[in-house]
Amino acid sequence: MTTPPSTGTPRRPAPRARALAALLLVGCLALGGCGLLGSGGQEVELVAGGGDQTGPTGSAADARLEATSLVDMAAAADGTVRVLAATAAGPVLWTVSPQGALRRTPVTGLHGSPTQMAVDAGGAVHVVTGQPGVWRVDEGGAAGRVVGDGRLGWSPDGAPAGGAALGLVGAVAAGPRGELYFAEQTSDPGTATVVRVVQPDGTLRTVAGSRRVPADRRERERAIAAGFKPAPGTPATEVLLFDTTQRALAVAGDGTLYLTTRGGVLAVRDGKVSPVLAPHAPDMDTVASEPFEREAQAAEVGLDLAGPQRPDLAVDPQGDLYLAQQALEDQVPEAFRWTGELGDAEATARSLVEGTVGYRVRRVTPGGEISTAAWGAGEVAAAGDRLYLAARAGDGRALVVSLRPPR
């Protein structure tokens, strides 16, 4: 956080006062900021998008990034950041090296428009498009299908992943041991979403969601409501994930799978499912005046992910869950304005929190405390001790920044 400059001629404090001020400053820094000292904005570090260079390679900070939309972002422990963007010329993968070098790679060979990306521990990039299959993108940008053979249908657990008939796949995530998870929308016998994993032997296994859709309307409505807020400990494959829009997936370092539905966020651990964020009345929501300031327990917060929005999920090494979602807000607190050395993108950063802001990034700690980490960013990633945020302004310019969340 930065402190607003004072006016007038300051009077030098007495030694005792200086010592007290130093103690207060140390305490505030240890806690990640102190409201008593005031706030001029949210201090961030520029990753990419602060200049006017448009070449295929060069300095990420000096590059101009433009997109019709941002699809997804991933960050690696070594500091490599990847952003998949939709542009007028087609999908492009922006890769920022740990040294700050940018490489723009056009992606070819996909069937459909990309909806989510996953990068495994070895750096392999996987993309899904809402079509039957998962594609792997090589260093040159060529995409080849690695899950599914293009047929629309259903293949049971144990079927070889590469030759499987699949439903519509719109979400993908990589596990800590190289597992590849994806969300598949099925339509027979009824519309439902299941989450499946490609096992080490190359076969499929369902880890969440049921294809059993009750034919009776009332029973179906009860099953849908129970799927939005299942009782903790419910077997994950018995929950009806009734959703006509593909959502987001993320996997924590301990193997916990997080997935979004129209009704919130669920966690799957050891085959059991429990709600992390569940639907509540919108008036139960609250907005803090400072980034990362505790707002409530997650169970007390209203959440609505209905509609055509594409939420994004990320989990950091400490187990904190981040959710980027569409959330309209007319008056974002001043403390959430991005500040720092942003180059030519300062005006872009200001525009992200002016007028009606469309995106909010929230953090849920392992203890269930929820806070707002940032406003204006539609894509989020976490690696090491950094949180990465990607945003697109109304003029199409994109900006990628990072910050160190308080602990």
C-alpha angles and dihedrals in degrees: 000000000000125000121230112246117256125234130231128023112315119227116228108249123232118262092255091051091047090053092050091049091051091052091049091049093051091049093049093049090050090054094048098255140342124236092208089068092053127235132246095187145303111304111226136169120234115242102169142344104050100119145042103256113124103179123123092253137021141089112345092210091054095045127107110225120198130174142161086226141346113242105186145324134217132187129198130212091249091059099260111145125196127190123187109209135183112225136176088262094049136271117337129189114217111201121190115194123216086257092057099255117145127216121186112204121184110221117223135178100045120136105224132351117312117255104176141001134209128192118198127213091269093055097254111151119219125188135188127198109188089268128106104284151036120252129207116213118213127212091272094052098255112142123211127182112249100167120048129010098241097267117129110227142069134299119191126237111285094038117130107264095220095057099037128127106228142187122236110309116204107154134049137176137179121228126221093257097046097274117152117216126188138176114234125192112214128194105189121110087359139338111282139136125238130184116223136184131211104232125217090263090056097253130123128253129179112231102172138016135039130242091207103109113179113238093212111086097222093046089048092051091050091049091049092050091048089051092057092053110016121184109263110263096029111146104261094225091057095060119099108228097194105185132140093194123067112240142193132289132193134172125210125219091259091055097258110151119217123195136174126226131178086270102050141280127324131195124212117201125169091345094308127109131214133171119256097177118011134184116279136159110291092236088068090071122101134192120212122218094230134045114265092008110147111258104173145306111295091244089061098053125095116231132182120182096164121128132044096311122127110221120198129217133199135170123205126213090262091060097253112147120218124200123190111196142159108268121159116222126170098193115038112185115255090241090072096060109113114243133177138080098329100154115205090350097075091102090048091052091050092050091057092072100032121100116353109353115215105196137052129185116208131189126214115192123212086256091059099252114144129206139160111257098183146339128227100031119112096183128053136183135171134204134155108342094327134097115206123207128190123192137177120210126215092263091058096255115137130209131192120198138164137209139179111247116224117251 
